[in-house]
Amino acid sequence: MPTILILFGLKFRIYVHVLSQDGEAKFQVGDEIRLMVNKGMKPKDIKLAESIIEENKELIITEWVKIYGK
């Protein structure tokens, strides 16, 4: 799992939540994109979301760091 920060024994990892009309999914973002949870999203939407996350991985990580710090 991609840990971006460890402080006082706490590990901080990057996750992306994706919502659709059918459900939602949670992906882990690191060297690889990994589906962690799927609650009702169709397989075609999971593949599309994974592709979009991969194409925008740097932006996602940058924005995550802006929000949560590093």
CHARMM-style PDB file with segment names, atoms N, HN, CA, C and O in Angstrom:
ATOM      1  N   MET     1       0.835  -1.185   0.000  1.00  0.00      PROA
ATOM      2  CA  MET     1       0.000   0.000   0.000  1.00  0.00      PROA
ATOM      3  C   MET     1       0.878   1.245   0.000  1.00  0.00      PROA
ATOM      4  O   MET     1       1.920   1.271   0.654  1.00  0.00      PROA
ATOM      5  N   PRO     2       0.466   2.268  -0.723  1.00  0.00      PROA
ATOM      6  CA  PRO     2       1.283   3.465  -0.783  1.00  0.00      PROA
ATOM      7  C   PRO     2       1.102   4.339   0.452  1.00  0.00      PROA
ATOM      8  O   PRO     2       0.081   5.009   0.609  1.00  0.00      PROA
ATOM      9  N   THR     3       2.078   4.325   1.301  1.00  0.00      PROA
ATOM     10  HN  THR     3       2.907   3.781   1.173  1.00  0.00      PROA
ATOM     11  CA  THR     3       2.062   5.172   2.476  1.00  0.00      PROA
ATOM     12  C   THR     3       2.806   6.451   2.142  1.00  0.00      PROA
ATOM     13  O   THR     3       3.967   6.403   1.734  1.00  0.00      PROA
ATOM     14  N   ILE     4       2.150   7.603   2.310  1.00  0.00      PROA
ATOM     15  HN  ILE     4       1.207   7.641   2.641  1.00  0.00      PROA
ATOM     16  CA  ILE     4       2.806   8.864   1.967  1.00  0.00      PROA
ATOM     17  C   ILE     4       3.411   9.553   3.178  1.00  0.00      PROA
ATOM     18  O   ILE     4       4.212  10.478   3.036  1.00  0.00      PROA
ATOM     19  N   LEU     5       3.028   9.102   4.382  1.00  0.00      PROA
ATOM     20  HN  LEU     5       2.378   8.351   4.497  1.00  0.00      PROA
ATOM     21  CA  LEU     5       3.532   9.749   5.587  1.00  0.00      PROA
ATOM     22  C   LEU     5       3.361   8.807   6.759  1.00  0.00      PROA
ATOM     23  O   LEU     5       2.338   8.131   6.873  1.00  0.00      PROA
ATOM     24  N   ILE     6       4.357   8.756   7.633  1.00  0.00      PROA
ATOM     25  HN  ILE     6       5.188   9.304   7.540  1.00  0.00      PROA
ATOM     26  CA  ILE     6       4.251   7.998   8.883  1.00  0.00      PROA
ATOM     27  C   ILE     6       4.676   8.923  10.010  1.00  0.00      PROA
ATOM     28  O   ILE     6       5.792   9.443  10.015  1.00  0.00      PROA
ATOM     29  N   LEU     7       3.778   9.125  10.964  1.00  0.00      PROA
ATOM     30  HN  LEU     7       2.871   8.703  10.960  1.00  0.00      PROA
ATOM     31  CA  LEU     7       4.076   9.938  12.145  1.00  0.00      PROA
ATOM     32  C   LEU     7       3.503   9.254  13.371  1.00  0.00      PROA
ATOM     33  O   LEU     7       2.337   8.859  13.385  1.00  0.00      PROA
ATOM     34  N   PHE     8       4.313   9.117  14.383  1.00  0.00      PROA
ATOM     35  HN  PHE     8       5.261   9.437  14.371  1.00  0.00      PROA
ATOM     36  CA  PHE     8       3.873   8.539  15.653  1.00  0.00      PROA
ATOM     37  C   PHE     8       3.193   7.192  15.464  1.00  0.00      PROA
ATOM     38  O   PHE     8       2.244   6.865  16.178  1.00  0.00      PROA
ATOM     39  N   GLY     9       3.671   6.421  14.515  1.00  0.00      PROA
ATOM     40  HN  GLY     9       4.442   6.686  13.935  1.00  0.00      PROA
ATOM     41  CA  GLY     9       3.122   5.097  14.264  1.00  0.00      PROA
ATOM     42  C   GLY     9       1.852   5.087  13.419  1.00  0.00      PROA
ATOM     43  O   GLY     9       1.287   4.021  13.171  1.00  0.00      PROA
ATOM     44  N   LEU    10       1.395   6.257  12.974  1.00  0.00      PROA
ATOM     45  HN  LEU    10       1.854   7.122  13.176  1.00  0.00      PROA
ATOM     46  CA  LEU    10       0.208   6.342  12.132  1.00  0.00      PROA
ATOM     47  C   LEU    10       0.622   6.410  10.668  1.00  0.00      PROA
ATOM     48  O   LEU    10       1.487   7.203  10.296  1.00  0.00      PROA
ATOM     49  N   LYS    11       0.002   5.578   9.842  1.00  0.00      PROA
ATOM     50  HN  LYS    11      -0.701   4.933  10.144  1.00  0.00      PROA
ATOM     51  CA  LYS    11       0.306   5.556   8.410  1.00  0.00      PROA
ATOM     52  C   LYS    11      -0.803   6.267   7.644  1.00  0.00      PROA
ATOM     53  O   LYS    11      -1.986   6.018   7.872  1.00  0.00      PROA
ATOM     54  N   PHE    12      -0.409   7.157   6.731  1.00  0.00      PROA
ATOM     55  HN  PHE    12       0.552   7.360   6.546  1.00  0.00      PROA
ATOM     56  CA  PHE    12      -1.353   7.917   5.926  1.00  0.00      PROA
ATOM     57  C   PHE    12      -1.257   7.437   4.484  1.00  0.00      PROA
ATOM     58  O   PHE    12      -0.182   7.423   3.885  1.00  0.00      PROA
ATOM     59  N   ARG    13      -2.418   7.041   3.935  1.00  0.00      PROA
ATOM     60  HN  ARG    13      -3.292   7.052   4.421  1.00  0.00      PROA
ATOM     61  CA  ARG    13      -2.472   6.498   2.578  1.00  0.00      PROA
ATOM     62  C   ARG    13      -3.493   7.260   1.754  1.00  0.00      PROA
ATOM     63  O   ARG    13      -4.423   7.860   2.293  1.00  0.00      PROA
ATOM     64  N   ILE    14      -3.309   7.232   0.442  1.00  0.00      PROA
ATOM     65  HN  ILE    14      -2.553   6.745   0.004  1.00  0.00      PROA
ATOM     66  CA  ILE    14      -4.183   7.967  -0.467  1.00  0.00      PROA
ATOM     67  C   ILE    14      -5.262   7.033  -1.012  1.00  0.00      PROA
ATOM     68  O   ILE    14      -4.977   5.953  -1.530  1.00  0.00      PROA
ATOM     69  N   TYR    15      -6.519   7.489  -0.877  1.00  0.00      PROA
ATOM     70  HN  TYR    15      -6.750   8.366  -0.457  1.00  0.00      PROA
ATOM     71  CA  TYR    15      -7.659   6.772  -1.433  1.00  0.00      PROA
ATOM     72  C   TYR    15      -8.519   7.754  -2.208  1.00  0.00      PROA
ATOM     73  O   TYR    15      -8.593   8.935  -1.868  1.00  0.00      PROA
ATOM     74  N   VAL    16      -9.169   7.255  -3.253  1.00  0.00      PROA
ATOM     75  HN  VAL    16      -9.108   6.296  -3.529  1.00  0.00      PROA
ATOM     76  CA  VAL    16     -10.083   8.057  -4.055  1.00  0.00      PROA
ATOM     77  C   VAL    16     -11.439   7.359  -4.026  1.00  0.00      PROA
ATOM     78  O   VAL    16     -11.540   6.162  -4.297  1.00  0.00      PROA
ATOM     79  N   HSD    17     -12.470   8.118  -3.695  1.00  0.00      PROA
ATOM     80  HN  HSD    17     -12.387   9.090  -3.475  1.00  0.00      PROA
ATOM     81  CA  HSD    17     -13.836   7.613  -3.721  1.00  0.00      PROA
ATOM     82  C   HSD    17     -14.492   8.111  -5.001  1.00  0.00      PROA
ATOM     83  O   HSD    17     -14.425   9.298  -5.321  1.00  0.00      PROA
ATOM     84  N   VAL    18     -15.125   7.199  -5.731  1.00  0.00      PROA
ATOM     85  HN  VAL    18     -15.179   6.234  -5.471  1.00  0.00      PROA
ATOM     86  CA  VAL    18     -15.780   7.525  -6.990  1.00  0.00      PROA
ATOM     87  C   VAL    18     -17.258   7.172  -6.850  1.00  0.00      PROA
ATOM     88  O   VAL    18     -17.603   6.068  -6.428  1.00  0.00      PROA
ATOM     89  N   LEU    19     -18.124   8.113  -7.207  1.00  0.00      PROA
ATOM     90  HN  LEU    19     -17.843   9.009  -7.550  1.00  0.00      PROA
ATOM     91  CA  LEU    19     -19.569   7.913  -7.108  1.00  0.00      PROA
ATOM     92  C   LEU    19     -20.179   7.842  -8.501  1.00  0.00      PROA
ATOM     93  O   LEU    19     -19.762   8.563  -9.408  1.00  0.00      PROA
ATOM     94  N   SER    20     -21.170   6.967  -8.667  1.00  0.00      PROA
ATOM     95  HN  SER    20     -21.508   6.381  -7.930  1.00  0.00      PROA
ATOM     96  CA  SER    20     -21.929   6.890  -9.918  1.00  0.00      PROA
ATOM     97  C   SER    20     -23.412   6.802  -9.566  1.00  0.00      PROA
ATOM     98  O   SER    20     -23.779   6.789  -8.391  1.00  0.00      PROA
ATOM     99  N   GLN    21     -24.251   6.744 -10.583  1.00  0.00      PROA
ATOM    100  HN  GLN    21     -23.953   6.755 -11.537  1.00  0.00      PROA
ATOM    101  CA  GLN    21     -25.688   6.601 -10.332  1.00  0.00      PROA
ATOM    102  C   GLN    21     -26.010   5.268  -9.683  1.00  0.00      PROA
ATOM    103  O   GLN    21     -27.010   5.146  -8.977  1.00  0.00      PROA
ATOM    104  N   ASP    22     -25.166   4.264  -9.916  1.00  0.00      PROA
ATOM    105  HN  ASP    22     -24.353   4.364 -10.490  1.00  0.00      PROA
ATOM    106  CA  ASP    22     -25.437   2.913  -9.431  1.00  0.00      PROA
ATOM    107  C   ASP    22     -24.806   2.593  -8.084  1.00  0.00      PROA
ATOM    108  O   ASP    22     -25.233   1.655  -7.411  1.00  0.00      PROA
ATOM    109  N   GLY    23     -23.798   3.357  -7.682  1.00  0.00      PROA
ATOM    110  HN  GLY    23     -23.451   4.119  -8.229  1.00  0.00      PROA
ATOM    111  CA  GLY    23     -23.118   3.029  -6.439  1.00  0.00      PROA
ATOM    112  C   GLY    23     -21.862   3.839  -6.271  1.00  0.00      PROA
ATOM    113  O   GLY    23     -21.749   4.958  -6.771  1.00  0.00      PROA
ATOM    114  N   GLU    24     -20.911   3.255  -5.554  1.00  0.00      PROA
ATOM    115  HN  GLU    24     -21.003   2.346  -5.147  1.00  0.00      PROA
ATOM    116  CA  GLU    24     -19.646   3.942  -5.322  1.00  0.00      PROA
ATOM    117  C   GLU    24     -18.525   2.929  -5.172  1.00  0.00      PROA
ATOM    118  O   GLU    24     -18.752   1.752  -4.893  1.00  0.00      PROA
ATOM    119  N   ALA    25     -17.307   3.420  -5.366  1.00  0.00      PROA
ATOM    120  HN  ALA    25     -17.122   4.376  -5.592  1.00  0.00      PROA
ATOM    121  CA  ALA    25     -16.122   2.570  -5.247  1.00  0.00      PROA
ATOM    122  C   ALA    25     -15.011   3.364  -4.587  1.00  0.00      PROA
ATOM    123  O   ALA    25     -14.993   4.594  -4.629  1.00  0.00      PROA
ATOM    124  N   LYS    26     -14.083   2.636  -3.976  1.00  0.00      PROA
ATOM    125  HN  LYS    26     -14.098   1.637  -3.943  1.00  0.00      PROA
ATOM    126  CA  LYS    26     -12.913   3.262  -3.368  1.00  0.00      PROA
ATOM    127  C   LYS    26     -11.672   2.617  -3.978  1.00  0.00      PROA
ATOM    128  O   LYS    26     -11.529   1.395  -4.005  1.00  0.00      PROA
ATOM    129  N   PHE    27     -10.777   3.480  -4.466  1.00  0.00      PROA
ATOM    130  HN  PHE    27     -10.892   4.473  -4.444  1.00  0.00      PROA
ATOM    131  CA  PHE    27      -9.533   3.032  -5.077  1.00  0.00      PROA
ATOM    132  C   PHE    27      -8.358   3.511  -4.242  1.00  0.00      PROA
ATOM    133  O   PHE    27      -8.390   4.604  -3.675  1.00  0.00      PROA
ATOM    134  N   GLN    28      -7.333   2.695  -4.172  1.00  0.00      PROA
ATOM    135  HN  GLN    28      -7.308   1.808  -4.632  1.00  0.00      PROA
ATOM    136  CA  GLN    28      -6.066   3.070  -3.563  1.00  0.00      PROA
ATOM    137  C   GLN    28      -5.176   3.594  -4.671  1.00  0.00      PROA
ATOM    138  O   GLN    28      -5.056   2.973  -5.727  1.00  0.00      PROA
ATOM    139  N   VAL    29      -4.551   4.739  -4.430  1.00  0.00      PROA
ATOM    140  HN  VAL    29      -4.648   5.244  -3.573  1.00  0.00      PROA
ATOM    141  CA  VAL    29      -3.707   5.367  -5.448  1.00  0.00      PROA
ATOM    142  C   VAL    29      -2.257   5.299  -4.995  1.00  0.00      PROA
ATOM    143  O   VAL    29      -1.908   5.778  -3.916  1.00  0.00      PROA
ATOM    144  N   GLY    30      -1.425   4.704  -5.823  1.00  0.00      PROA
ATOM    145  HN  GLY    30      -1.709   4.315  -6.700  1.00  0.00      PROA
ATOM    146  CA  GLY    30       0.001   4.610  -5.550  1.00  0.00      PROA
ATOM    147  C   GLY    30       0.709   4.295  -6.855  1.00  0.00      PROA
ATOM    148  O   GLY    30       0.317   4.794  -7.910  1.00  0.00      PROA
ATOM    149  N   ASP    31       1.738   3.480  -6.795  1.00  0.00      PROA
ATOM    150  HN  ASP    31       2.056   3.074  -5.938  1.00  0.00      PROA
ATOM    151  CA  ASP    31       2.397   3.060  -8.031  1.00  0.00      PROA
ATOM    152  C   ASP    31       1.392   2.388  -8.962  1.00  0.00      PROA
ATOM    153  O   ASP    31       1.462   2.528 -10.182  1.00  0.00      PROA
ATOM    154  N   GLU    32       0.461   1.659  -8.364  1.00  0.00      PROA
ATOM    155  HN  GLU    32       0.404   1.545  -7.372  1.00  0.00      PROA
ATOM    156  CA  GLU    32      -0.619   1.021  -9.108  1.00  0.00      PROA
ATOM    157  C   GLU    32      -1.944   1.512  -8.549  1.00  0.00      PROA
ATOM    158  O   GLU    32      -2.020   1.923  -7.391  1.00  0.00      PROA
ATOM    159  N   ILE    33      -2.978   1.471  -9.359  1.00  0.00      PROA
ATOM    160  HN  ILE    33      -2.917   1.137 -10.300  1.00  0.00      PROA
ATOM    161  CA  ILE    33      -4.325   1.804  -8.924  1.00  0.00      PROA
ATOM    162  C   ILE    33      -4.992   0.494  -8.528  1.00  0.00      PROA
ATOM    163  O   ILE    33      -4.997  -0.465  -9.299  1.00  0.00      PROA
ATOM    164  N   ARG    34      -5.555   0.457  -7.323  1.00  0.00      PROA
ATOM    165  HN  ARG    34      -5.551   1.236  -6.696  1.00  0.00      PROA
ATOM    166  CA  ARG    34      -6.135  -0.792  -6.830  1.00  0.00      PROA
ATOM    167  C   ARG    34      -7.547  -0.541  -6.312  1.00  0.00      PROA
ATOM    168  O   ARG    34      -7.762   0.345  -5.484  1.00  0.00      PROA
ATOM    169  N   LEU    35      -8.510  -1.326  -6.802  1.00  0.00      PROA
ATOM    170  HN  LEU    35      -8.335  -2.046  -7.474  1.00  0.00      PROA
ATOM    171  CA  LEU    35      -9.878  -1.252  -6.317  1.00  0.00      PROA
ATOM    172  C   LEU    35      -9.937  -1.864  -4.926  1.00  0.00      PROA
ATOM    173  O   LEU    35      -9.574  -3.025  -4.738  1.00  0.00      PROA
ATOM    174  N   MET    36     -10.393  -1.085  -3.954  1.00  0.00      PROA
ATOM    175  HN  MET    36     -10.687  -0.141  -4.107  1.00  0.00      PROA
ATOM    176  CA  MET    36     -10.481  -1.560  -2.568  1.00  0.00      PROA
ATOM    177  C   MET    36     -11.906  -2.012  -2.222  1.00  0.00      PROA
ATOM    178  O   MET    36     -12.102  -3.042  -1.576  1.00  0.00      PROA
ATOM    179  N   VAL    37     -12.901  -1.220  -2.665  1.00  0.00      PROA
ATOM    180  HN  VAL    37     -12.742  -0.384  -3.189  1.00  0.00      PROA
ATOM    181  CA  VAL    37     -14.301  -1.501  -2.346  1.00  0.00      PROA
ATOM    182  C   VAL    37     -15.159  -1.117  -3.540  1.00  0.00      PROA
ATOM    183  O   VAL    37     -14.949  -0.071  -4.155  1.00  0.00      PROA
ATOM    184  N   ASN    38     -16.121  -1.963  -3.866  1.00  0.00      PROA
ATOM    185  HN  ASN    38     -16.292  -2.813  -3.367  1.00  0.00      PROA
ATOM    186  CA  ASN    38     -17.113  -1.626  -4.880  1.00  0.00      PROA
ATOM    187  C   ASN    38     -18.492  -1.890  -4.290  1.00  0.00      PROA
ATOM    188  O   ASN    38     -18.815  -3.021  -3.925  1.00  0.00      PROA
ATOM    189  N   LYS    39     -19.289  -0.853  -4.200  1.00  0.00      PROA
ATOM    190  HN  LYS    39     -19.026   0.066  -4.496  1.00  0.00      PROA
ATOM    191  CA  LYS    39     -20.653  -0.974  -3.681  1.00  0.00      PROA
ATOM    192  C   LYS    39     -21.639  -0.625  -4.797  1.00  0.00      PROA
ATOM    193  O   LYS    39     -22.239   0.450  -4.796  1.00  0.00      PROA
ATOM    194  N   GLY    40     -21.794  -1.538  -5.736  1.00  0.00      PROA
ATOM    195  HN  GLY    40     -21.307  -2.411  -5.736  1.00  0.00      PROA
ATOM    196  CA  GLY    40     -22.833  -1.405  -6.747  1.00  0.00      PROA
ATOM    197  C   GLY    40     -22.447  -0.800  -8.084  1.00  0.00      PROA
ATOM    198  O   GLY    40     -23.282  -0.744  -8.987  1.00  0.00      PROA
ATOM    199  N   MET    41     -21.212  -0.345  -8.243  1.00  0.00      PROA
ATOM    200  HN  MET    41     -20.534  -0.391  -7.510  1.00  0.00      PROA
ATOM    201  CA  MET    41     -20.821   0.212  -9.547  1.00  0.00      PROA
ATOM    202  C   MET    41     -20.680  -0.902 -10.582  1.00  0.00      PROA
ATOM    203  O   MET    41     -20.213  -2.000 -10.280  1.00  0.00      PROA
ATOM    204  N   LYS    42     -21.090  -0.594 -11.793  1.00  0.00      PROA
ATOM    205  HN  LYS    42     -21.470   0.298 -12.039  1.00  0.00      PROA
ATOM    206  CA  LYS    42     -20.993  -1.568 -12.884  1.00  0.00      PROA
ATOM    207  C   LYS    42     -19.530  -1.761 -13.277  1.00  0.00      PROA
ATOM    208  O   LYS    42     -18.731  -0.831 -13.160  1.00  0.00      PROA
ATOM    209  N   PRO    43     -19.172  -2.958 -13.741  1.00  0.00      PROA
ATOM    210  CA  PRO    43     -17.790  -3.229 -14.154  1.00  0.00      PROA
ATOM    211  C   PRO    43     -17.253  -2.224 -15.176  1.00  0.00      PROA
ATOM    212  O   PRO    43     -16.092  -1.824 -15.089  1.00  0.00      PROA
ATOM    213  N   LYS    44     -18.079  -1.810 -16.143  1.00  0.00      PROA
ATOM    214  HN  LYS    44     -19.022  -2.135 -16.213  1.00  0.00      PROA
ATOM    215  CA  LYS    44     -17.604  -0.848 -17.148  1.00  0.00      PROA
ATOM    216  C   LYS    44     -17.280   0.497 -16.502  1.00  0.00      PROA
ATOM    217  O   LYS    44     -16.345   1.176 -16.924  1.00  0.00      PROA
ATOM    218  N   ASP    45     -18.049   0.888 -15.477  1.00  0.00      PROA
ATOM    219  HN  ASP    45     -18.809   0.336 -15.134  1.00  0.00      PROA
ATOM    220  CA  ASP    45     -17.769   2.142 -14.778  1.00  0.00      PROA
ATOM    221  C   ASP    45     -16.529   2.030 -13.890  1.00  0.00      PROA
ATOM    222  O   ASP    45     -15.795   3.004 -13.725  1.00  0.00      PROA
ATOM    223  N   ILE    46     -16.298   0.866 -13.328  1.00  0.00      PROA
ATOM    224  HN  ILE    46     -16.894   0.075 -13.462  1.00  0.00      PROA
ATOM    225  CA  ILE    46     -15.081   0.630 -12.539  1.00  0.00      PROA
ATOM    226  C   ILE    46     -13.863   0.776 -13.440  1.00  0.00      PROA
ATOM    227  O   ILE    46     -12.893   1.439 -13.073  1.00  0.00      PROA
ATOM    228  N   LYS    47     -13.908   0.156 -14.627  1.00  0.00      PROA
ATOM    229  HN  LYS    47     -14.696  -0.382 -14.926  1.00  0.00      PROA
ATOM    230  CA  LYS    47     -12.780   0.245 -15.562  1.00  0.00      PROA
ATOM    231  C   LYS    47     -12.559   1.679 -16.015  1.00  0.00      PROA
ATOM    232  O   LYS    47     -11.417   2.128 -16.118  1.00  0.00      PROA
ATOM    233  N   LEU    48     -13.636   2.399 -16.284  1.00  0.00      PROA
ATOM    234  HN  LEU    48     -14.563   2.034 -16.201  1.00  0.00      PROA
ATOM    235  CA  LEU    48     -13.530   3.796 -16.698  1.00  0.00      PROA
ATOM    236  C   LEU    48     -12.922   4.639 -15.580  1.00  0.00      PROA
ATOM    237  O   LEU    48     -12.025   5.446 -15.824  1.00  0.00      PROA
ATOM    238  N   ALA    49     -13.409   4.451 -14.358  1.00  0.00      PROA
ATOM    239  HN  ALA    49     -14.138   3.796 -14.160  1.00  0.00      PROA
ATOM    240  CA  ALA    49     -12.877   5.209 -13.215  1.00  0.00      PROA
ATOM    241  C   ALA    49     -11.398   4.912 -13.005  1.00  0.00      PROA
ATOM    242  O   ALA    49     -10.608   5.825 -12.766  1.00  0.00      PROA
ATOM    243  N   GLU    50     -11.024   3.646 -13.094  1.00  0.00      PROA
ATOM    244  HN  GLU    50     -11.666   2.904 -13.288  1.00  0.00      PROA
ATOM    245  CA  GLU    50      -9.624   3.260 -12.933  1.00  0.00      PROA
ATOM    246  C   GLU    50      -8.747   3.933 -13.984  1.00  0.00      PROA
ATOM    247  O   GLU    50      -7.654   4.408 -13.673  1.00  0.00      PROA
ATOM    248  N   SER    51      -9.219   3.974 -15.214  1.00  0.00      PROA
ATOM    249  HN  SER    51     -10.106   3.588 -15.466  1.00  0.00      PROA
ATOM    250  CA  SER    51      -8.478   4.610 -16.298  1.00  0.00      PROA
ATOM    251  C   SER    51      -8.329   6.118 -16.060  1.00  0.00      PROA
ATOM    252  O   SER    51      -7.254   6.681 -16.268  1.00  0.00      PROA
ATOM    253  N   ILE    52      -9.405   6.757 -15.627  1.00  0.00      PROA
ATOM    254  HN  ILE    52     -10.278   6.300 -15.458  1.00  0.00      PROA
ATOM    255  CA  ILE    52      -9.363   8.201 -15.351  1.00  0.00      PROA
ATOM    256  C   ILE    52      -8.420   8.506 -14.194  1.00  0.00      PROA
ATOM    257  O   ILE    52      -7.671   9.481 -14.240  1.00  0.00      PROA
ATOM    258  N   ILE    53      -8.457   7.672 -13.157  1.00  0.00      PROA
ATOM    259  HN  ILE    53      -9.066   6.879 -13.120  1.00  0.00      PROA
ATOM    260  CA  ILE    53      -7.546   7.863 -12.023  1.00  0.00      PROA
ATOM    261  C   ILE    53      -6.097   7.721 -12.486  1.00  0.00      PROA
ATOM    262  O   ILE    53      -5.243   8.525 -12.113  1.00  0.00      PROA
ATOM    263  N   GLU    54      -5.823   6.712 -13.288  1.00  0.00      PROA
ATOM    264  HN  GLU    54      -6.517   6.059 -13.591  1.00  0.00      PROA
ATOM    265  CA  GLU    54      -4.456   6.497 -13.787  1.00  0.00      PROA
ATOM    266  C   GLU    54      -3.972   7.701 -14.589  1.00  0.00      PROA
ATOM    267  O   GLU    54      -2.835   8.141 -14.423  1.00  0.00      PROA
ATOM    268  N   GLU    55      -4.822   8.229 -15.450  1.00  0.00      PROA
ATOM    269  HN  GLU    55      -5.746   7.871 -15.585  1.00  0.00      PROA
ATOM    270  CA  GLU    55      -4.452   9.370 -16.285  1.00  0.00      PROA
ATOM    271  C   GLU    55      -4.249  10.650 -15.464  1.00  0.00      PROA
ATOM    272  O   GLU    55      -3.523  11.551 -15.886  1.00  0.00      PROA
ATOM    273  N   ASN    56      -4.881  10.726 -14.312  1.00  0.00      PROA
ATOM    274  HN  ASN    56      -5.470   9.994 -13.970  1.00  0.00      PROA
ATOM    275  CA  ASN    56      -4.839  11.937 -13.484  1.00  0.00      PROA
ATOM    276  C   ASN    56      -4.179  11.706 -12.125  1.00  0.00      PROA
ATOM    277  O   ASN    56      -4.419  12.451 -11.175  1.00  0.00      PROA
ATOM    278  N   LYS    57      -3.356  10.677 -12.043  1.00  0.00      PROA
ATOM    279  HN  LYS    57      -3.161  10.072 -12.815  1.00  0.00      PROA
ATOM    280  CA  LYS    57      -2.760  10.290 -10.762  1.00  0.00      PROA
ATOM    281  C   LYS    57      -1.957  11.414 -10.119  1.00  0.00      PROA
ATOM    282  O   LYS    57      -2.078  11.645  -8.916  1.00  0.00      PROA
ATOM    283  N   GLU    58      -1.148  12.110 -10.893  1.00  0.00      PROA
ATOM    284  HN  GLU    58      -1.049  11.922 -11.870  1.00  0.00      PROA
ATOM    285  CA  GLU    58      -0.335  13.194 -10.330  1.00  0.00      PROA
ATOM    286  C   GLU    58      -1.215  14.304  -9.757  1.00  0.00      PROA
ATOM    287  O   GLU    58      -0.947  14.814  -8.669  1.00  0.00      PROA
ATOM    288  N   LEU    59      -2.253  14.672 -10.482  1.00  0.00      PROA
ATOM    289  HN  LEU    59      -2.471  14.257 -11.366  1.00  0.00      PROA
ATOM    290  CA  LEU    59      -3.186  15.694 -10.009  1.00  0.00      PROA
ATOM    291  C   LEU    59      -3.875  15.247  -8.718  1.00  0.00      PROA
ATOM    292  O   LEU    59      -4.000  16.026  -7.774  1.00  0.00      PROA
ATOM    293  N   ILE    60      -4.314  14.003  -8.685  1.00  0.00      PROA
ATOM    294  HN  ILE    60      -4.212  13.370  -9.452  1.00  0.00      PROA
ATOM    295  CA  ILE    60      -4.987  13.469  -7.497  1.00  0.00      PROA
ATOM    296  C   ILE    60      -4.068  13.522  -6.289  1.00  0.00      PROA
ATOM    297  O   ILE    60      -4.486  13.950  -5.214  1.00  0.00      PROA
ATOM    298  N   ILE    61      -2.833  13.097  -6.448  1.00  0.00      PROA
ATOM    299  HN  ILE    61      -2.493  12.749  -7.322  1.00  0.00      PROA
ATOM    300  CA  ILE    61      -1.878  13.113  -5.333  1.00  0.00      PROA
ATOM    301  C   ILE    61      -1.583  14.545  -4.903  1.00  0.00      PROA
ATOM    302  O   ILE    61      -1.524  14.834  -3.708  1.00  0.00      PROA
ATOM    303  N   THR    62      -1.396  15.443  -5.867  1.00  0.00      PROA
ATOM    304  HN  THR    62      -1.444  15.209  -6.838  1.00  0.00      PROA
ATOM    305  CA  THR    62      -1.134  16.852  -5.549  1.00  0.00      PROA
ATOM    306  C   THR    62      -2.286  17.460  -4.758  1.00  0.00      PROA
ATOM    307  O   THR    62      -2.061  18.137  -3.755  1.00  0.00      PROA
ATOM    308  N   GLU    63      -3.509  17.223  -5.200  1.00  0.00      PROA
ATOM    309  HN  GLU    63      -3.692  16.673  -6.015  1.00  0.00      PROA
ATOM    310  CA  GLU    63      -4.678  17.777  -4.512  1.00  0.00      PROA
ATOM    311  C   GLU    63      -4.848  17.158  -3.128  1.00  0.00      PROA
ATOM    312  O   GLU    63      -5.222  17.848  -2.180  1.00  0.00      PROA
ATOM    313  N   TRP    64      -4.575  15.862  -3.012  1.00  0.00      PROA
ATOM    314  HN  TRP    64      -4.271  15.302  -3.783  1.00  0.00      PROA
ATOM    315  CA  TRP    64      -4.679  15.192  -1.717  1.00  0.00      PROA
ATOM    316  C   TRP    64      -3.707  15.833  -0.726  1.00  0.00      PROA
ATOM    317  O   TRP    64      -4.061  16.088   0.425  1.00  0.00      PROA
ATOM    318  N   VAL    65      -2.483  16.089  -1.183  1.00  0.00      PROA
ATOM    319  HN  VAL    65      -2.196  15.881  -2.119  1.00  0.00      PROA
ATOM    320  CA  VAL    65      -1.470  16.702  -0.318  1.00  0.00      PROA
ATOM    321  C   VAL    65      -1.885  18.124   0.069  1.00  0.00      PROA
ATOM    322  O   VAL    65      -1.659  18.546   1.203  1.00  0.00      PROA
ATOM    323  N   LYS    66      -2.496  18.872  -0.876  1.00  0.00      PROA
ATOM    324  HN  LYS    66      -2.680  18.529  -1.797  1.00  0.00      PROA
ATOM    325  CA  LYS    66      -2.979  20.209  -0.555  1.00  0.00      PROA
ATOM    326  C   LYS    66      -4.028  20.171   0.551  1.00  0.00      PROA
ATOM    327  O   LYS    66      -4.031  21.023   1.440  1.00  0.00      PROA
ATOM    328  N   ILE    67      -4.898  19.203   0.498  1.00  0.00      PROA
ATOM    329  HN  ILE    67      -4.895  18.511  -0.223  1.00  0.00      PROA
ATOM    330  CA  ILE    67      -5.986  19.094   1.470  1.00  0.00      PROA
ATOM    331  C   ILE    67      -5.495  18.554   2.815  1.00  0.00      PROA
ATOM    332  O   ILE    67      -5.815  19.115   3.864  1.00  0.00      PROA
ATOM    333  N   TYR    68      -4.724  17.476   2.788  1.00  0.00      PROA
ATOM    334  HN  TYR    68      -4.464  17.020   1.937  1.00  0.00      PROA
ATOM    335  CA  TYR    68      -4.364  16.767   4.013  1.00  0.00      PROA
ATOM    336  C   TYR    68      -2.931  17.031   4.480  1.00  0.00      PROA
ATOM    337  O   TYR    68      -2.567  16.671   5.599  1.00  0.00      PROA
ATOM    338  N   GLY    69      -2.119  17.657   3.626  1.00  0.00      PROA
ATOM    339  HN  GLY    69      -2.415  17.950   2.716  1.00  0.00      PROA
ATOM    340  CA  GLY    69      -0.725  17.897   3.996  1.00  0.00      PROA
ATOM    341  C   GLY    69       0.129  16.678   3.720  1.00  0.00      PROA
ATOM    342  O   GLY    69      -0.357  15.615   3.334  1.00  0.00      PROA
ATOM    343  N   LYS    70       1.434  16.875   3.936  1.00  0.00      PROA
ATOM    344  HN  LYS    70       1.829  17.739   4.250  1.00  0.00      PROA
ATOM    345  CA  LYS    70       2.353  15.759   3.700  1.00  0.00      PROA
ATOM    346  C   LYS    70       3.261  15.599   4.874  1.00  0.00      PROA
ATOM    347  OT1 LYS    70       4.115  14.712   4.878  1.00  0.00      PROA
TER     348      LYS     70
END
